[in-house]
């Protein structure tokens, strides 16, 4: 029989055992909770899009600029090569003398003047590889010099960002610097901030074109990125005309999903190479190569030219913006007579719809100028473009 003392001792021992057991097996509810990961920071937070708003339609200044472009040309394969000269062409005095003021047009008459220049530039290969993308000041000075020389000829200039391959998710060209995927779009906006600030005091004859032929990885979010880009430009250029167009390589077919940033000082651009099997027959960069020997003049080919122009014209009327055809042309593998007839046809079709244009391009495989002979080619192409 246990005494009161032994009972008290046993109870004390049991109590201590229970406390020890509890201390050795803590309740899982007392364990610290796993923290919820913080949402990833928006890498583009410093570059917000424009606030949502109804489209205001184009300002008188934007309409006047679009009209002033008239009949123009792209200085292609020059500053848009990985480095100037890498594709055998550099901007030189001969090319500048072809545009604007008729006093230096190499024998061209007034009716054949090139009235404007679209200047494609591969900024991305002349900038730092980090998110800040500091543009090489020597390259910036080179572009500035070309712009100033063209403006001095009395022609409007569309300064374009061209061939930023990683922005579209394309394979890099030889001689092009790769950058980390995480900074690709930040670089795009940072470069535009620098370009806009550099040219903030340029005359109204200079316009900016946000990006050439967006496609690929940009397809799903180009509308948002374009809005961010316009807002970046507006920080230093409140009323500079900006040219912007749809995805699908700026095809009018991309206008069905295109959302113009809500800004008045804008011009819509489209590119038009239809019918592609005609304009790019035998072009060596198209794989598989398309058959040569396609002639010009069928009813279907004419419909292929008119259809996208009708789409673009209707979009412009509906939304209140002028339409500028920034690129079109047929490669030199096309028979000369057919190439000339096509060129005059598409010129007439664009102009009958009130569209201004810049031909692709001056002195390369599409060009009407022979850089070796140093003269306009005598094949009828220049007359089809710029003649009466």
VMD Tcl script that draws the C-alpha trace (Angstrom):
set ca {
  {0.00 0.00 0.00}
  {1.38 3.40 -1.05}
  {1.78 6.16 1.50}
  {0.75 9.73 0.85}
  {4.42 10.60 0.43}
  {5.00 7.87 -2.15}
  {1.82 8.90 -4.02}
  {3.00 12.51 -4.11}
  {6.42 11.42 -5.32}
  {4.92 9.28 -8.10}
  {2.69 12.11 -9.27}
  {5.65 14.47 -9.40}
  {7.67 11.98 -11.45}
  {4.74 11.44 -13.85}
  {4.28 15.17 -14.28}
  {7.96 15.67 -15.07}
  {7.86 12.81 -17.59}
  {4.83 14.30 -19.30}
  {6.48 17.72 -19.52}
  {9.64 16.16 -20.94}
  {7.65 14.28 -23.56}
  {5.82 17.44 -24.59}
  {9.07 19.34 -24.85}
  {10.60 16.61 -27.01}
  {7.72 16.53 -29.56}
  {6.59 20.07 -30.28}
  {3.21 20.61 -31.98}
  {3.67 21.00 -35.75}
  {1.37 23.99 -35.58}
  {4.04 25.81 -33.60}
  {6.65 25.44 -36.41}
  {7.41 28.60 -38.42}
  {5.37 28.81 -41.65}
  {7.18 28.58 -45.02}
  {7.27 32.15 -46.34}
  {5.29 32.88 -49.52}
  {7.70 33.93 -52.27}
  {7.47 37.60 -53.09}
  {6.16 38.32 -56.59}
  {8.95 38.77 -59.11}
  {9.80 42.38 -59.78}
  {8.63 43.67 -63.14}
  {11.84 44.26 -65.13}
  {10.02 46.90 -67.18}
  {8.52 48.74 -64.21}
  {10.63 51.80 -64.98}
  {8.99 51.96 -68.42}
  {5.21 51.84 -67.90}
  {2.85 51.86 -70.87}
  {0.70 54.84 -71.69}
  {-2.52 55.05 -69.66}
  {-5.42 53.38 -71.40}
  {-7.52 55.88 -73.34}
  {-9.56 56.13 -76.54}
  {-7.51 56.72 -79.66}
  {-7.42 60.45 -80.37}
  {-6.63 60.06 -84.08}
  {-3.66 61.71 -85.75}
  {-2.70 65.29 -85.06}
  {-2.31 67.80 -87.91}
  {1.46 67.54 -87.39}
  {1.41 63.75 -87.84}
  {-0.69 64.05 -90.97}
  {1.58 66.73 -92.38}
  {4.66 64.62 -91.72}
  {3.12 61.57 -93.40}
  {2.25 63.65 -96.45}
  {5.74 65.14 -96.59}
  {7.28 61.68 -97.02}
  {5.99 61.51 -100.58}
  {8.09 59.08 -102.62}
  {11.15 57.98 -100.69}
  {13.78 55.30 -100.25}
  {15.34 53.19 -97.52}
  {19.08 53.56 -96.96}
  {19.07 49.82 -96.32}
  {21.96 47.41 -95.68}
  {24.12 50.27 -94.44}
  {23.68 51.24 -90.79}
  {21.43 48.22 -90.22}
  {24.23 45.74 -90.95}
  {25.95 44.32 -87.85}
  {28.54 47.05 -88.45}
  {28.47 49.67 -91.19}
  {30.11 48.22 -94.29}
  {29.69 44.58 -93.22}
  {27.11 44.16 -95.99}
  {29.24 46.04 -98.55}
  {27.44 49.36 -98.25}
  {28.16 52.50 -96.27}
  {26.29 55.80 -96.22}
  {28.34 58.08 -98.47}
  {28.01 61.41 -100.25}
  {26.75 59.84 -103.48}
  {23.67 58.48 -101.76}
  {22.95 61.64 -99.79}
  {23.20 63.67 -103.00}
  {20.41 61.61 -104.58}
  {17.74 62.93 -102.25}
  {15.98 66.21 -101.77}
  {17.49 69.36 -103.25}
  {17.54 68.87 -107.02}
  {20.86 70.71 -107.35}
  {22.80 67.56 -106.50}
  {20.77 64.68 -107.85}
  {23.32 63.37 -110.31}
  {21.38 64.43 -113.38}
  {17.93 63.53 -112.11}
  {15.24 66.01 -112.98}
  {12.90 67.64 -110.50}
  {10.16 65.10 -111.16}
  {12.49 62.26 -110.15}
  {13.61 63.59 -106.80}
  {13.66 61.23 -103.84}
  {11.53 63.10 -101.33}
  {12.30 61.25 -98.10}
  {14.60 58.71 -96.44}
  {13.90 55.92 -94.01}
  {17.13 55.26 -92.14}
  {17.33 51.73 -90.69}
  {19.83 51.43 -87.81}
  {20.98 48.38 -85.86}
  {21.33 50.15 -82.52}
  {21.40 46.90 -80.57}
  {24.85 45.88 -81.80}
  {26.35 49.24 -80.80}
  {25.14 49.28 -77.21}
  {26.17 47.70 -73.93}
  {24.97 44.16 -73.34}
  {23.38 44.91 -69.96}
  {19.94 46.36 -69.29}
  {21.21 49.94 -69.52}
  {22.40 49.34 -73.10}
  {24.61 52.44 -73.22}
  {24.94 53.35 -76.90}
  {28.47 53.77 -78.22}
  {28.96 57.56 -78.49}
  {31.04 57.17 -81.66}
  {28.19 55.28 -83.33}
  {25.63 57.79 -82.06}
  {27.71 60.58 -83.58}
  {27.86 58.70 -86.88}
  {24.08 58.31 -87.03}
  {23.63 61.93 -86.00}
  {25.91 63.06 -88.83}
  {23.91 61.11 -91.42}
  {20.62 62.44 -90.07}
  {21.85 66.03 -90.14}
  {23.17 65.70 -93.69}
  {19.86 64.31 -94.89}
  {17.82 66.96 -93.11}
  {20.07 69.60 -94.67}
  {18.91 68.29 -98.06}
  {15.39 69.29 -97.11}
  {13.97 65.78 -96.79}
  {12.09 64.25 -93.86}
  {13.85 61.32 -92.20}
  {12.34 58.30 -90.45}
  {14.94 57.02 -87.98}
  {14.25 53.35 -87.41}
  {15.37 50.64 -85.00}
  {16.21 47.65 -87.19}
  {17.38 44.03 -86.83}
  {17.41 43.68 -83.05}
  {17.37 39.94 -83.66}
  {16.93 38.77 -80.06}
  {13.90 41.01 -79.59}
  {12.06 38.83 -82.12}
  {13.77 35.61 -81.01}
  {15.65 35.24 -84.29}
  {19.06 33.72 -84.92}
  {21.84 36.27 -84.59}
  {23.70 37.47 -87.66}
  {27.43 36.95 -87.99}
  {29.19 39.65 -86.01}
  {26.22 40.33 -83.73}
  {26.65 40.35 -79.94}
  {24.34 38.11 -77.88}
  {22.80 39.44 -74.68}
  {21.00 37.77 -71.77}
  {17.35 37.06 -72.53}
  {16.34 38.73 -69.27}
  {17.46 42.16 -70.48}
  {16.37 42.10 -74.12}
  {13.26 44.25 -73.75}
  {14.81 46.54 -71.14}
  {17.56 47.28 -73.64}
  {14.98 48.12 -76.31}
  {13.39 50.74 -74.07}
  {16.69 52.01 -72.70}
  {18.05 52.52 -76.21}
  {14.95 54.49 -77.16}
  {15.37 56.65 -74.09}
  {18.90 57.52 -75.22}
  {18.00 58.01 -78.89}
  {15.08 60.26 -78.02}
  {17.12 62.34 -75.61}
  {19.94 62.73 -78.12}
  {17.64 63.99 -80.89}
  {15.24 65.94 -78.70}
  {16.17 69.26 -80.35}
  {16.11 67.98 -83.93}
  {13.67 69.69 -86.30}
  {10.20 68.32 -86.94}
  {11.47 66.73 -90.16}
  {12.85 63.86 -88.09}
  {10.50 61.10 -86.95}
  {11.23 57.97 -84.93}
  {10.08 54.49 -85.95}
  {9.89 52.25 -82.90}
  {10.79 48.95 -84.51}
  {11.06 47.28 -87.88}
  {8.82 44.29 -88.60}
  {8.00 42.93 -85.13}
  {7.31 39.19 -85.21}
  {8.21 35.94 -83.44}
  {8.47 36.30 -79.67}
  {7.00 39.83 -79.89}
  {3.74 38.71 -81.46}
  {1.79 38.28 -78.22}
  {2.83 41.48 -76.48}
  {4.01 43.97 -79.09}
  {1.02 46.24 -78.38}
  {2.12 46.69 -74.77}
  {5.80 47.10 -75.60}
  {4.99 49.66 -78.29}
  {2.95 51.65 -75.77}
  {5.89 51.60 -73.36}
  {8.17 52.74 -76.18}
  {5.98 55.69 -77.12}
  {5.85 56.75 -73.49}
  {9.65 56.63 -73.26}
  {9.94 58.88 -76.31}
  {7.36 61.30 -74.92}
  {9.47 61.95 -71.83}
  {11.93 63.97 -73.93}
  {9.98 64.54 -77.17}
  {6.40 65.44 -76.27}
  {5.30 65.94 -79.87}
  {7.86 64.15 -82.03}
  {6.13 62.10 -84.73}
  {6.52 58.39 -84.03}
  {5.91 55.70 -86.65}
  {4.55 52.37 -85.44}
  {3.05 49.30 -87.10}
  {1.67 45.81 -86.47}
  {3.28 42.42 -85.99}
  {3.53 39.79 -88.72}
  {6.52 41.67 -90.13}
  {4.46 44.90 -90.33}
  {2.02 43.18 -92.67}
  {-1.43 44.73 -92.98}
  {-2.72 41.30 -91.98}
  {-1.42 42.03 -88.49}
  {-3.75 45.01 -88.11}
  {-6.55 42.77 -86.88}
  {-4.81 42.40 -83.51}
  {-2.84 45.65 -83.51}
  {-3.65 48.26 -80.86}
  {-2.27 51.70 -81.65}
  {-0.88 53.45 -78.56}
  {-3.29 56.21 -77.50}
  {-1.28 59.15 -78.82}
  {-2.03 61.76 -81.51}
  {1.45 62.28 -82.96}
  {1.65 58.87 -84.60}
  {1.74 57.51 -88.14}
  {0.78 53.93 -89.01}
  {3.28 51.95 -91.08}
  {2.86 48.72 -93.01}
  {5.24 46.76 -95.24}
  {4.03 45.13 -98.42}
  {5.89 42.44 -100.36}
  {2.91 40.55 -101.75}
  {2.77 38.51 -103.88}
  {5.79 37.08 -102.08}
  {6.37 34.26 -104.56}
  {6.89 36.96 -107.19}
  {8.86 39.62 -105.26}
  {11.22 37.15 -103.56}
  {11.65 34.49 -106.23}
  {15.19 33.19 -106.09}
  {16.11 35.29 -103.04}
  {19.02 33.38 -101.46}
  {18.03 34.01 -97.82}
  {14.60 32.38 -98.28}
  {14.82 28.64 -97.53}
  {13.80 26.62 -99.41}
  {14.54 28.95 -102.28}
  {11.43 29.90 -104.24}
  {11.32 29.11 -107.95}
  {12.49 31.74 -110.42}
  {10.77 32.67 -113.65}
  {7.52 33.94 -112.11}
  {6.20 36.66 -114.41}
  {4.02 39.63 -113.55}
  {0.49 40.52 -114.49}
  {-2.11 37.97 -113.41}
  {-5.43 38.96 -111.89}
  {-4.49 37.11 -108.70}
  {-1.21 39.02 -108.41}
  {-3.04 42.31 -108.75}
  {-5.49 41.20 -106.07}
  {-2.54 40.28 -103.84}
  {-1.23 43.83 -104.20}
  {-4.57 45.51 -103.62}
  {-5.88 43.40 -100.75}
  {-3.42 44.41 -98.01}
  {-3.50 48.05 -99.16}
  {-7.29 48.03 -98.81}
  {-6.97 46.59 -95.30}
  {-4.48 49.27 -94.28}
  {-6.52 52.05 -95.87}
  {-9.66 50.99 -94.03}
  {-7.79 50.69 -90.73}
  {-6.44 54.20 -91.17}
  {-9.87 55.62 -91.93}
  {-11.53 53.81 -89.03}
  {-8.95 54.87 -86.45}
  {-7.99 58.25 -87.87}
  {-4.29 57.77 -88.73}
  {-2.37 58.23 -92.00}
  {-0.76 55.18 -93.59}
  {2.88 55.08 -94.65}
  {4.21 52.06 -96.57}
  {7.71 51.81 -95.16}
  {8.94 48.95 -97.36}
  {8.04 47.24 -100.62}
  {10.02 46.03 -103.62}
  {11.06 43.11 -105.83}
  {14.48 41.45 -105.67}
  {16.83 41.61 -108.64}
  {16.30 37.91 -109.45}
  {12.96 39.01 -110.97}
  {13.10 39.62 -114.73}
  {13.73 43.33 -115.26}
  {10.67 44.07 -117.37}
  {8.38 42.32 -114.87}
  {10.05 44.05 -111.96}
  {9.50 47.46 -113.53}
  {5.83 46.73 -114.29}
  {5.19 45.45 -110.76}
  {6.90 48.49 -109.25}
  {4.85 50.97 -111.22}
  {1.68 49.05 -110.42}
  {2.19 49.02 -106.66}
  {3.28 52.67 -106.70}
  {0.04 53.65 -108.43}
  {-2.04 51.50 -106.09}
  {-0.47 53.06 -102.98}
  {-0.79 56.60 -104.22}
  {-4.39 56.14 -105.34}
  {-5.15 55.37 -101.68}
  {-3.33 58.45 -100.41}
  {-0.36 56.51 -99.02}
  {3.21 57.77 -99.01}
  {6.07 55.32 -99.18}
  {9.78 54.49 -99.02}
  {11.09 51.84 -101.40}
  {13.32 49.00 -100.14}
  {16.11 49.87 -100.90}
  {18.68 52.10 -102.62}
  {21.83 50.22 -103.61}
  {21.55 46.53 -102.71}
  {19.71 43.61 -104.27}
  {16.45 45.53 -104.51}
  {18.11 48.81 -105.39}
  {17.89 51.16 -108.35}
  {21.38 52.60 -107.81}
  {24.55 50.79 -108.88}
  {27.19 51.39 -106.18}
  {30.01 50.09 -108.38}
  {29.19 52.28 -111.38}
  {28.21 55.13 -109.09}
  {25.02 55.86 -111.02}
  {21.30 55.19 -111.15}
  {20.70 51.98 -113.07}
  {19.36 52.45 -116.57}
  {16.78 49.68 -116.32}
  {13.59 51.67 -115.85}
  {13.19 50.94 -112.13}
  {14.00 54.46 -110.96}
  {11.53 55.91 -113.46}
  {8.86 53.47 -112.30}
  {9.36 54.75 -108.78}
  {10.07 58.44 -109.14}
  {9.26 59.40 -112.71}
  {6.11 61.15 -113.91}
}
mol new
graphics top color blue
foreach p $ca { graphics top sphere $p radius 0.5 }
foreach p [lrange $ca 0 end-1] q [lrange $ca 1 end] { graphics top cylinder $p $q radius 0.2 }
display resetview
